[in-house]
Amino acid sequence: MKSNEVVRIAIAETSVIIRGGLTAALKRLPNVKVQPIELLSVEALHDCVRTQCPEMLIVNPAFGNYFDVAKFREEISNRIHLIALVTYFVDASLLGKYDESISIFDDLDILSRKIAGLLNVASEEEMDNQDTLSQREKEIVICVVKGMTNKEIAEKLFLSIHTVITHRRNISKKLQIHSAAGLTIYAIVNKLVTLNEVKGL
């Protein structure tokens, strides 16, 4: 993804204040040009996906009484990054079904980093910190070290296989490690797994 491309991001949220605030914040992101699409109803969401093909959907998990991630992914043919918009306490197992989550308490830097991460647009700060993994990437490294397949990782972390592959590609690029053995050494040295966990495999 080139940093000068316009990214269509749909926002499914019934609160005009939260939706409007997020729209304003997205327009101020430094490393990506965003075209926000505000959605008030489930019908508007389905129309938007069909006609405007957004790259991302930021959605309140309570949108339309309950936003069913699995059903939504089945219904749409094109790949859309799903981001949970957390406005109150949400169960972590529910958030695991999304590609990412943002909170109404996140500042512009965090929002920028999360959006850029999904779009594979590295900010200057991330270029300097190429070797730092996100929490999700660390979870995937642990799964790889334990010998899990992409399909098994996807099921365990409630992700699509495509997202797992993208994360693995990003991990390899960040760490410059291209083998499971290399990742195992990295995971042990960085205390992501213990030597006993690896020996038991």
N, CA, C and O of each residue as an XYZ file, in Angstrom:
804
protein
N       0.846     -1.190      0.000
C       0.000      0.000      0.000
C       0.882      1.242      0.000
O       1.757      1.382      0.855
N       0.661      2.136     -0.944
C       1.451      3.378     -1.017
C       0.819      4.410     -0.097
O      -0.402      4.474      0.043
N       1.672      5.221      0.531
C       1.175      6.160      1.528
C       0.343      7.294      0.919
O      -0.354      7.991      1.656
N       0.394      7.504     -0.416
C      -0.390      8.598     -1.019
C      -1.751      8.125     -1.521
O      -2.535      8.935     -2.016
N      -2.050      6.823     -1.405
C      -3.357      6.317     -1.821
C      -4.417      6.704     -0.813
O      -4.148      6.825      0.382
N      -5.650      6.900     -1.323
C      -6.771      7.199     -0.428
C      -7.367      5.881      0.046
O      -7.617      4.976     -0.750
N      -7.591      5.786      1.349
C      -8.141      4.575      1.951
C      -9.576      4.854      2.386
O      -9.837      5.807      3.120
N     -10.504      4.017      1.929
C     -11.903      4.156      2.333
C     -12.110      3.374      3.637
O     -11.915      2.159      3.685
N     -12.505      4.086      4.681
C     -12.764      3.449      5.976
C     -14.212      3.723      6.384
O     -14.603      4.869      6.603
N     -14.998      2.650      6.482
C     -16.391      2.777      6.911
C     -16.445      2.749      8.433
O     -15.718      1.989      9.074
N     -17.312      3.582      9.008
C     -17.469      3.649     10.463
C     -18.925      3.331     10.792
O     -19.822      4.123     10.504
N     -19.153      2.167     11.396
C     -20.506      1.741     11.774
C     -20.695      1.981     13.263
O     -20.266      1.183     14.095
N     -21.339      3.084     13.581
C     -21.538      3.500     14.982
C     -22.784      4.369     15.038
O     -22.920      5.300     14.243
N     -23.700      4.083     15.967
C     -24.957      4.849     16.022
C     -24.801      6.204     16.714
O     -25.579      7.117     16.436
N     -23.821      6.363     17.605
C     -23.626      7.644     18.298
C     -22.984      8.667     17.354
O     -21.874      8.461     16.864
N     -23.689      9.758     17.109
C     -23.182     10.803     16.206
C     -21.912     11.446     16.768
O     -21.029     11.839     16.005
N     -21.816     11.556     18.086
C     -20.646     12.188     18.704
C     -19.410     11.316     18.506
O     -18.359     11.807     18.096
N     -19.538     10.029     18.797
C     -18.397      9.108     18.637
C     -18.033      8.980     17.162
O     -16.858      9.039     16.800
N     -19.044      8.805     16.311
C     -18.804      8.636     14.872
C     -18.132      9.885     14.283
O     -17.161      9.790     13.534
N     -18.666     11.038     14.636
C     -18.117     12.307     14.131
C     -16.700     12.557     14.626
O     -15.844     13.032     13.881
N     -16.462     12.228     15.901
C     -15.119     12.406     16.471
C     -14.106     11.504     15.801
O     -12.984     11.924     15.520
N     -14.499     10.250     15.540
C     -13.598      9.303     14.886
C     -13.319      9.731     13.447
O     -12.192      9.614     12.966
N     -14.354     10.227     12.761
C     -14.182     10.728     11.388
C     -13.156     11.855     11.362
O     -12.262     11.873     10.516
N     -13.293     12.798     12.297
C     -12.352     13.930     12.377
C     -10.934     13.435     12.659
O      -9.973     13.926     12.066
N     -10.805     12.459     13.567
C      -9.482     11.920     13.919
C      -8.852     11.212     12.716
O      -7.663     11.388     12.448
N      -9.636     10.421     11.998
C      -9.109      9.693     10.832
C      -8.591     10.649      9.751
O      -7.602     10.359      9.078
N      -9.268     11.786      9.594
C      -8.842     12.771      8.579
C      -7.522     13.438      8.967
O      -6.843     14.018      8.120
N      -7.160     13.352     10.251
C      -5.926     13.991     10.727
C      -4.739     13.034     10.788
O      -3.649     13.433     11.199
N      -4.932     11.782     10.387
C      -3.824     10.825     10.447
C      -2.683     11.281      9.545
O      -2.913     11.650      8.393
N      -1.444     11.258     10.063
C      -0.320     11.804      9.305
C       0.180     10.923      8.162
O       0.678     11.441      7.162
N       0.054      9.595      8.292
C       0.722      8.721      7.322
C      -0.215      8.070      6.310
O       0.206      7.192      5.557
N      -1.484      8.489      6.284
C      -2.425      7.894      5.339
C      -3.580      8.869      5.070
O      -4.050      9.557      5.976
N      -4.030      8.914      3.799
C      -5.178      9.757      3.444
C      -6.439      8.907      3.561
O      -6.564      7.879      2.896
N      -7.371      9.340      4.407
C      -8.567      8.550      4.685
C      -9.814      9.224      4.127
O     -10.001     10.432      4.268
N     -10.661      8.421      3.491
C     -11.993      8.871      3.093
C     -12.985      8.147      4.008
O     -13.346      7.001      3.738
N     -13.436      8.813      5.104
C     -14.347      8.141      6.036
C     -15.759      8.041      5.450
O     -16.214      8.943      4.747
N     -16.438      6.943      5.745
C     -17.823      6.738      5.319
C     -18.612      6.433      6.593
O     -18.435      5.373      7.194
N     -19.476      7.352      7.003
C     -20.229      7.177      8.245
C     -21.502      6.373      7.988
O     -22.258      6.660      7.060
N     -21.726      5.354      8.834
C     -22.878      4.465      8.668
C     -23.706      4.421      9.943
O     -23.178      4.250     11.042
N     -25.030      4.579      9.770
C     -25.942      4.605     10.915
C     -26.717      3.313     11.121
O     -27.184      3.032     12.225
N     -26.854      2.515     10.045
C     -27.702      1.333     10.139
C     -27.045      0.127      9.481
O     -26.088      0.259      8.717
N     -27.577     -1.047      9.792
C     -27.088     -2.294      9.194
C     -27.326     -2.263      7.674
O     -26.492     -2.738      6.903
N     -28.461     -1.706      7.252
C     -28.771     -1.606      5.817
C     -27.725     -0.727      5.110
O     -27.242     -1.066      4.030
N     -27.389      0.404      5.742
C     -26.385      1.310      5.158
C     -25.037      0.609      5.055
O     -24.298      0.817      4.092
N     -24.716     -0.221      6.047
C     -23.456     -0.972      6.040
C     -23.414     -1.928      4.845
O     -22.423     -1.972      4.117
N     -24.489     -2.690      4.646
C     -24.525     -3.640      3.523
C     -24.449     -2.921      2.175
O     -23.777     -3.388      1.255
N     -25.149     -1.770      2.060
C     -25.076     -0.975      0.819
C     -23.659     -0.482      0.573
O     -23.159     -0.541     -0.551
N     -23.016      0.005      1.626
C     -21.654      0.541      1.537
C     -20.676     -0.536      1.071
O     -19.865     -0.298      0.176
N     -20.754     -1.721      1.680
C     -19.841     -2.815      1.330
C     -20.025     -3.203     -0.141
O     -19.062     -3.492     -0.850
N     -21.285     -3.201     -0.577
C     -21.590     -3.603     -1.956
C     -21.159     -2.548     -2.980
O     -20.633     -2.888     -4.040
N     -21.383     -1.274     -2.664
C     -21.165     -0.219     -3.666
C     -19.833      0.527     -3.540
O     -19.275      0.961     -4.548
N     -19.315      0.682     -2.312
C     -18.116      1.514     -2.135
C     -16.850      0.728     -1.812
O     -15.756      1.292     -1.826
N     -16.982     -0.562     -1.523
C     -15.837     -1.451     -1.259
C     -14.782     -0.826     -0.340
O     -13.652     -0.599     -0.770
N     -15.139     -0.546      0.924
C     -14.130      0.032      1.825
C     -13.034     -0.982      2.142
O     -13.271     -2.190      2.159
N     -11.823     -0.463      2.392
C     -10.701     -1.335      2.763
C     -10.813     -1.766      4.221
O     -10.330     -2.828      4.612
N     -11.473     -0.903      5.026
C     -11.601     -1.176      6.459
C     -12.998     -0.851      6.933
O     -13.687      0.010      6.386
N     -13.401     -1.577      7.982
C     -14.664     -1.283      8.648
C     -14.371     -1.174     10.134
O     -13.946     -2.137     10.772
N     -14.608      0.028     10.678
C     -14.515      0.220     12.122
C     -15.942      0.112     12.645
O     -16.805      0.908     12.274
N     -16.189     -0.873     13.507
C     -17.570     -1.148     13.910
C     -17.669     -1.377     15.411
O     -16.839     -2.061     16.011
N     -18.702     -0.790     16.003
C     -19.009     -1.029     17.401
C     -19.546     -2.467     17.504
O     -20.484     -2.814     16.787
N     -18.969     -3.316     18.384
C     -19.455     -4.700     18.489
C     -20.953     -4.811     18.792
O     -21.556     -5.859     18.559
N     -21.560     -3.722     19.315
C     -22.995     -3.721     19.608
C     -23.818     -3.146     18.452
O     -25.029     -2.970     18.587
N     -23.171     -2.850     17.314
C     -23.865     -2.243     16.167
C     -24.963     -3.171     15.667
O     -24.740     -4.365     15.467
N     -26.165     -2.602     15.466
C     -27.296     -3.405     15.005
C     -27.687     -4.437     16.044
O     -28.035     -5.565     15.696
N     -27.634     -4.062     17.330
C     -27.862     -4.923     18.506
C     -26.695     -5.866     18.766
O     -26.298     -6.044     19.918
N     -26.130     -6.483     17.706
C     -24.951     -7.335     17.868
C     -24.321     -7.526     16.500
O     -24.983     -7.972     15.563
N     -23.037     -7.186     16.383
C     -22.356     -7.345     15.094
C     -21.719     -8.721     15.053
O     -20.805     -9.015     15.824
N     -22.209     -9.567     14.145
C     -21.724    -10.941     14.016
C     -20.563    -10.980     13.018
O     -20.778    -10.958     11.806
N     -19.332    -11.036     13.538
C     -18.125    -10.991     12.714
C     -18.084    -12.157     11.717
O     -17.848    -11.955     10.526
N     -18.315    -13.370     12.214
C     -18.229    -14.560     11.363
C     -19.247    -14.493     10.225
O     -18.916    -14.791      9.077
N     -20.464    -14.108     10.534
C     -21.524    -14.010      9.515
C     -21.166    -12.940      8.486
O     -21.350    -13.142      7.285
N     -20.655    -11.803      8.959
C     -20.280    -10.712      8.062
C     -19.189    -11.167      7.089
O     -19.271    -10.900      5.890
N     -18.165    -11.859      7.611
C     -17.073    -12.334      6.745
C     -17.586    -13.328      5.704
O     -17.102    -13.346      4.573
N     -18.562    -14.154      6.082
C     -19.139    -15.121      5.131
C     -19.901    -14.415      4.021
O     -19.841    -14.820      2.859
N     -20.626    -13.344      4.389
C     -21.505    -12.658      3.434
C     -20.750    -11.822      2.411
O     -21.216    -11.653      1.284
N     -19.581    -11.294      2.794
C     -18.867    -10.423      1.861
C     -17.815    -11.222      1.103
O     -17.148    -12.098      1.653
N     -17.691    -10.890     -0.171
C     -16.723    -11.626     -0.998
C     -15.341    -10.970     -0.937
O     -14.319    -11.655     -0.991
N     -15.318     -9.632     -0.824
C     -14.018     -8.949     -0.796
C     -13.478     -8.873      0.632
O     -14.233     -8.919      1.603
N     -12.177     -8.759      0.734
C     -11.492     -8.764      2.028
C     -11.524     -7.367      2.633
O     -11.027     -6.414      2.034
N     -12.109     -7.247      3.817
C     -12.154     -5.975      4.538
C     -11.531     -6.198      5.919
O     -11.862     -7.161      6.610
N     -10.631     -5.300      6.311
C     -10.072     -5.362      7.664
C     -11.160     -4.915      8.642
O     -11.746     -3.845      8.475
N     -11.426     -5.728      9.654
C     -12.445     -5.399     10.648
C     -11.784     -4.909     11.927
O     -10.926     -5.582     12.498
N     -12.201     -3.718     12.369
C     -11.660     -3.124     13.587
C     -12.815     -2.894     14.555
O     -13.800     -2.236     14.218
N     -12.683     -3.442     15.761
C     -13.708     -3.233     16.794
C     -13.524     -1.844     17.396
O     -12.413     -1.458     17.760
N     -14.619     -1.100     17.498
C     -14.604      0.210     18.145
C     -15.100      0.014     19.575
O     -16.294     -0.182     19.802
N     -14.188      0.068     20.526
C     -14.514     -0.229     21.925
C     -14.902      1.060     22.650
O     -14.076      1.946     22.869
N     -16.190      1.138     23.016
C     -16.686      2.322     23.722
C     -17.046      1.999     25.171
O     -17.395      2.890     25.946
N     -16.959      0.719     25.529
C     -17.269      0.253     26.879
C     -16.537     -1.075     27.052
O     -15.844     -1.514     26.134
N     -16.676     -1.724     28.212
C     -15.989     -2.992     28.430
C     -16.520     -4.047     27.462
O     -17.728     -4.259     27.357
N     -15.590     -4.710     26.752
C     -15.962     -5.768     25.816
C     -15.114     -7.000     26.140
O     -13.919     -6.879     26.411
N     -15.720     -8.162     26.112
C     -15.036     -9.428     26.384
C     -13.890     -9.626     25.394
O     -14.071     -9.457     24.188
N     -12.716     -9.982     25.903
C     -11.514    -10.155     25.066
C     -11.710    -11.238     24.004
O     -11.164    -11.125     22.907
N     -12.485    -12.291     24.312
C     -12.698    -13.355     23.320
C     -13.488    -12.832     22.122
O     -13.309    -13.310     21.001
N     -14.354    -11.860     22.356
C     -15.111    -11.246     21.262
C     -14.182    -10.395     20.397
O     -14.270    -10.418     19.170
N     -13.291     -9.644     21.047
C     -12.361     -8.779     20.304
C     -11.385     -9.595     19.464
O     -10.899     -9.117     18.440
N     -11.098    -10.815     19.887
C     -10.169    -11.670     19.151
C     -10.635    -12.010     17.747
O      -9.831    -12.413     16.907
N     -11.928    -11.852     17.483
C     -12.473    -12.161     16.154
C     -12.165    -11.050     15.143
O     -12.260    -11.254     13.932
N     -11.800     -9.887     15.653
C     -11.494     -8.742     14.786
C     -10.008     -8.727     14.430
O      -9.193     -9.350     15.110
N      -9.662     -8.004     13.351
C      -8.258     -7.874     12.970
C      -7.511     -6.946     13.933
O      -6.302     -7.074     14.131
N      -8.255     -6.013     14.524
C      -7.654     -5.022     15.418
C      -8.779     -4.426     16.248
O      -9.952     -4.619     15.929
N      -8.441     -3.710     17.301
C      -9.464     -2.972     18.053
C      -8.905     -1.612     18.426
O      -7.714     -1.452     18.692
N      -9.812     -0.628     18.439
C      -9.435      0.707     18.894
C     -10.414      1.118     19.986
O     -11.572      0.702     19.996
N      -9.930      1.932     20.890
C     -10.750      2.389     22.006
C     -11.022      3.872     21.844
O     -10.244      4.588     21.213
N     -12.129      4.333     22.415
C     -12.419      5.767     22.367
C     -11.385      6.560     23.170
O     -11.333      7.786     23.080
N     -10.562      5.856     23.955
C      -9.517      6.524     24.740
C      -8.167      6.548     24.022
O      -7.218      7.151     24.523
N      -8.064      5.900     22.853
C      -6.803      5.908     22.098
C      -6.516      7.313     21.576
O      -7.425      8.025     21.148
N      -5.239      7.705     21.617
C      -4.874      9.007     21.046
C      -4.564      8.844     19.554
O      -4.610      7.739     19.013
N      -4.247      9.969     18.902
C      -4.023      9.973     17.456
C      -2.839      9.087     17.061
O      -2.876      8.439     16.015
N      -1.784      9.055     17.895
C      -0.605      8.216     17.595
C      -0.963      6.735     17.571
O      -0.557      6.001     16.670
N      -1.731      6.303     18.576
C      -2.124      4.890     18.650
C      -3.034      4.542     17.480
O      -2.861      3.503     16.843
N      -4.004      5.411     17.197
C      -4.922      5.190     16.079
C      -4.146      5.092     14.770
O      -4.396      4.204     13.955
N      -3.216      5.999     14.578
C      -2.383      6.028     13.373
C      -1.578      4.743     13.225
O      -1.500      4.174     12.137
N      -0.974      4.286     14.334
C      -0.150      3.084     14.316
C      -0.984      1.844     13.974
O      -0.549      0.992     13.199
N      -2.178      1.750     14.553
C      -3.039      0.581     14.311
C      -3.550      0.542     12.863
O      -3.547     -0.513     12.230
N      -3.983      1.684     12.351
C      -4.468      1.745     10.958
C      -3.318      1.435     10.004
O      -3.467      0.637      9.078
N      -2.169      2.071     10.238
C      -1.000      1.845      9.373
C      -0.560      0.380      9.418
O      -0.167     -0.188      8.399
N      -0.630     -0.225     10.605
C      -0.247     -1.627     10.743
C      -1.086     -2.541      9.868
O      -0.564     -3.471      9.254
N      -2.390     -2.278      9.810
C      -3.274     -3.095      8.978
C      -3.051     -2.841      7.489
O      -3.229     -3.732      6.658
N      -2.654     -1.600      7.169
C      -2.431     -1.247      5.760
C      -1.003     -1.513      5.310
O      -0.674     -1.335      4.137
N      -0.145     -1.941      6.248
C       1.281     -2.146      5.965
C       1.969     -0.865      5.506
O       2.849     -0.891      4.646
N       1.550      0.264      6.098
C       2.231      1.537      5.857
C       3.054      1.834      7.099
O       2.494      2.096      8.163
N       4.339      1.796      6.981
C       5.198      2.020      8.143
C       5.445      3.508      8.334
O       5.813      4.210      7.392
N       5.239      3.989      9.565
C       5.568      5.379      9.878
C       7.076      5.469     10.119
O       7.747      4.444     10.239
N       7.603      6.678     10.188
C       9.051      6.847     10.413
C       9.464      6.207     11.733
O      10.519      5.579     11.823
N       8.628      6.368     12.757
C       8.942      5.803     14.075
C       9.003      4.273     13.988
O       9.865      3.645     14.603
N       8.081      3.680     13.218
C       8.090      2.221     13.088
C       9.294      1.748     12.290
O       9.800      0.649     12.518
N       9.755      2.573     11.353
C      10.960      2.219     10.585
C      12.149      2.081     11.533
O      13.002      1.210     11.365
N      12.183      2.973     12.546
C      13.269      2.921     13.532
C      13.123      1.718     14.463
O      14.113      1.167     14.945
N      11.870      1.319     14.709
C      11.616      0.210     15.641
C      11.128     -1.038     14.917
O      10.154     -1.663     15.337
N      11.795     -1.396     13.845
C      11.370     -2.540     13.052
C      11.371     -3.851     13.830
O      10.632     -4.777     13.494
N      12.202     -3.930     14.871
C      12.318     -5.207     15.582
C      11.308     -5.367     16.712
O      11.300     -6.401     17.381
N      10.451     -4.365     16.944
C       9.467     -4.503     18.001
C       8.180     -5.106     17.442
O       7.612     -4.600     16.474
N       7.732     -6.187     18.061
C       6.529     -6.876     17.606
C       5.318     -6.399     18.392
O       5.423     -6.053     19.569
N       4.158     -6.385     17.724
C       2.907     -6.081     18.411
C       2.521     -7.297     19.259
O       3.091     -8.379     19.116
N       1.546     -7.096     20.139
C       1.090     -8.199     20.993
C       0.561     -9.353     20.134
O       0.831    -10.518     20.425
N      -0.189     -9.029     19.082
C      -0.740    -10.056     18.190
C       0.389    -10.818     17.488
O       0.322    -12.039     17.347
N       1.417    -10.100     17.054
C       2.549    -10.756     16.386
C       3.277    -11.698     17.351
O       3.716    -12.778     16.955
N       3.403    -11.284     18.618
C       4.036    -12.155     19.617
C       3.220    -13.434     19.808
O       3.781    -14.524     19.928
N       1.886    -13.292     19.837
C       1.009    -14.473     19.971
C       1.235    -15.424     18.797
O       1.279    -16.642     18.973
N       1.378    -14.859     17.603
C       1.570    -15.689     16.407
C       2.940    -16.371     16.447
O       3.054    -17.538     16.072
N       3.973    -15.665     16.892
C       5.311    -16.277     17.030
C       5.227    -17.484     17.962
O       5.777    -18.543     17.658
N       4.537    -17.327     19.101
C       4.397    -18.430     20.062
C       3.712    -19.630     19.394
O       4.134    -20.772     19.575
N       2.663    -19.362     18.630
C       1.947    -20.448     17.933
C       2.850    -21.140     16.913
O       2.826    -22.366     16.800
N       3.642    -20.371     16.171
C       4.558    -20.939     15.171
C       5.595    -21.817     15.866
O       5.887    -22.927     15.419
N       6.145    -21.303     16.964
C       7.161    -22.048     17.722
C       6.582    -23.368     18.249
O       7.294    -24.365     18.362
N       5.290    -23.360     18.566
C       4.634    -24.581     19.059
C       4.228    -25.515     17.918
O       3.588    -26.541     18.148
N       4.602    -25.156     16.690
C       4.386    -26.047     15.551
C       2.997    -25.985     14.927
O       2.614    -26.892     14.188
N       2.238    -24.930     15.212
C       0.879    -24.828     14.668
C       0.905    -24.378     13.207
O       1.782    -23.616     12.800
N      -0.059    -24.851     12.428
C      -0.193    -24.433     11.021
C      -0.905    -23.080     10.981
O      -1.470    -22.638     11.981
N      -0.871    -22.427      9.814
C      -1.579    -21.144      9.666
C      -3.064    -21.303      9.982
O      -3.670    -20.437     10.614
N      -3.648    -22.426      9.531
C      -5.075    -22.688      9.761
C      -5.356    -22.822     11.261
O      -6.335    -22.275     11.767
N      -4.486    -23.556     11.967
C      -4.661    -23.742     13.421
C      -4.503    -22.416     14.168
O      -5.237    -22.131     15.114
N      -3.531    -21.609     13.726
C      -3.318    -20.286     14.347
C      -4.553    -19.414     14.129
O      -5.028    -18.751     15.051
N      -5.069    -19.423     12.892
C      -6.253    -18.623     12.548
C      -7.441    -19.002     13.434
O      -8.153    -18.131     13.934
N      -7.647    -20.296     13.622
C      -8.773    -20.767     14.448
C      -8.577    -20.403     15.916
O      -9.516    -19.972     16.586
N      -7.358    -20.578     16.412
C      -7.073    -20.297     17.833
C      -7.247    -18.809     18.150
O      -7.783    -18.453     19.199
N      -6.787    -17.930     17.227
C      -6.806    -16.480     17.489
C      -8.002    -15.773     16.849
O      -8.094    -14.546     16.881
N      -8.923    -16.560     16.263
C     -10.116    -16.006     15.606
C      -9.760    -15.011     14.496
O     -10.350    -13.934     14.405
N      -8.803    -15.379     13.667
C      -8.385    -14.545     12.548
C      -8.629    -15.298     11.244
O      -8.869    -16.505     11.253
N      -8.567    -14.584     10.126
C      -8.606    -15.279      8.843
C      -7.188    -15.778      8.546
O      -6.209    -15.238      9.060
N      -7.096    -16.808      7.716
C      -5.771    -17.329      7.343
C      -4.968    -16.228      6.649
O      -3.757    -16.119      6.843
N      -5.650    -15.412      5.839
C      -4.993    -14.299      5.135
C      -4.307    -13.356      6.136
O      -3.177    -12.920      5.914
N      -5.003    -13.049      7.235
C      -4.445    -12.147      8.260
C      -3.236    -12.781      8.938
O      -2.243    -12.104      9.205
N      -3.320    -14.087      9.218
C      -2.182    -14.797      9.834
C      -0.963    -14.729      8.916
O       0.148    -14.453      9.368
N      -1.180    -14.983      7.625
C      -0.073    -14.947      6.652
C       0.542    -13.548      6.587
O       1.763    -13.396      6.533
N      -0.326    -12.522      6.594
C       0.167    -11.132      6.577
C       1.009    -10.849      7.821
O       2.086    -10.260      7.726
N       0.510    -11.275      8.997
C       1.272    -11.078     10.243
C       2.619    -11.795     10.164
O       3.642    -11.236     10.559
N       2.625    -13.032      9.657
C       3.883    -13.792      9.574
C       4.874    -13.106      8.633
O       6.076    -13.082      8.895
N       4.360    -12.552      7.546
C       5.225    -11.826      6.602
C       5.827    -10.603      7.300
O       7.017    -10.320      7.159
N       4.991     -9.883      8.053
C       5.467     -8.695      8.777
C       6.496     -9.063      9.846
O       7.473     -8.343     10.052
N       6.267    -10.195     10.526
C       7.212    -10.662     11.559
C       8.563    -10.960     10.921
O       9.603    -10.549     11.436
N       8.545    -11.681      9.791
C       9.801    -12.009      9.087
C      10.540    -10.752      8.668
O      11.762    -10.664      8.786
N       9.763     -9.758      8.165
C      10.369     -8.505      7.698
C      10.972     -7.731      8.866
O      12.087     -7.217      8.768
N      10.227     -7.648      9.976
C      10.700     -6.902     11.150
C      11.945     -7.534     11.763
O      12.915     -6.845     12.077
N      11.905     -8.850     11.928
C      12.983     -9.538     12.645
C      14.099    -10.030     11.735
O      15.176    -10.393     12.206
N      13.839    -10.040     10.422
C      14.791    -10.627      9.470
C      15.079    -12.087      9.824
O      16.208    -12.561      9.694
N      14.036    -12.788     10.273
C      14.126    -14.216     10.590
C      13.152    -14.938      9.663
O      11.970    -14.597      9.616
N      13.642    -15.930      8.927
C      12.802    -16.569      7.914
C      12.629    -18.066      8.121
O      12.277    -18.782      7.183
N      12.876    -18.557      9.353
C      12.682    -19.986      9.616
C      12.053    -20.180     10.987
O      12.176    -19.331     11.869
N      11.376    -21.314     11.149
C      10.763    -21.640     12.449
C      11.836    -21.799     13.524
O      11.630    -21.422     14.678
N      12.989    -22.363     13.134
C      14.096    -22.536     14.096
C      14.592    -21.172     14.592
O      14.837    -20.987     15.784
N      14.734    -20.233     13.674
C      15.163    -18.872     14.033
C      14.152    -18.196     14.953
O      14.526    -17.521     15.912
N      12.854    -18.385     14.647
C      11.806    -17.807     15.493
C      11.812    -18.440     16.885
O      11.545    -17.771     17.882
N      12.118    -19.731     16.939
C      12.181    -20.432     18.232
C      13.268    -19.814     19.100
O      13.043    -19.541     20.279
N      14.439    -19.593     18.527
C      15.548    -18.970     19.277
C      15.140    -17.571     19.738
O      15.369    -17.198     20.889
N      14.523    -16.788     18.817
C      14.059    -15.437     19.156
C      13.074    -15.499     20.330
O      13.180    -14.722     21.279
N      12.106    -16.439     20.255
C      11.063    -16.551     21.280
C      11.649    -16.913     22.643
O      11.187    -16.418     23.671
N      12.675    -17.782     22.653
C      13.308    -18.180     23.926
C      14.100    -17.007     24.503
O      13.978    -16.689     25.686
N      14.909    -16.370     23.661
C      15.749    -15.249     24.104
C      14.890    -14.103     24.644
O      15.258    -13.445     25.618
N      13.723    -13.870     23.989
C      12.852    -12.766     24.401
C      11.766    -13.204     25.386
O      10.804    -12.478     25.635
N      11.942    -14.417     25.942
C      11.064    -14.930     26.999
C       9.591    -15.007     26.595
O       8.701    -14.824     27.426
N       9.343    -15.281     25.303
C       7.964    -15.507     24.858
C       7.551    -16.944     25.179
O       6.380    -17.225     25.437
N       8.530    -17.843     25.159
C       8.317    -19.244     25.558
C       9.497    -19.667     26.438
O      10.564    -19.054     26.405
N       9.286    -20.713     27.217
C      10.386    -21.227     28.033
C      11.054    -22.391     27.287
O      10.461    -22.979     26.383
N      12.261    -22.707     27.667
C      12.985    -23.811     27.061
C      12.223    -25.121     27.255
O      12.216    -25.974     26.367
N      11.580    -25.283     28.420
C      10.798    -26.497     28.696
C       9.633    -26.658     27.722
O       9.327    -27.770     27.294
N       8.975    -25.528     27.368
C       7.862    -25.593     26.415
C       8.334    -26.090     25.058
O       7.633    -26.849     24.389
N       9.513    -25.664     24.656
C      10.059    -26.063     23.358
C      10.544    -27.514     23.407
O      10.347    -28.272     22.458
N      11.182    -27.896     24.521
C      11.684    -29.271     24.668
C      10.549    -30.291     24.591
O      10.723    -31.401     24.087
N       9.388    -29.891     25.102
C       8.247    -30.801     25.140
C       7.644    -31.095     23.772
O       6.773    -31.957     23.654
N       8.095    -30.393     22.743
C       7.511    -30.582     21.408
C       8.173    -31.739     20.677
O       7.808    -32.041     19.541
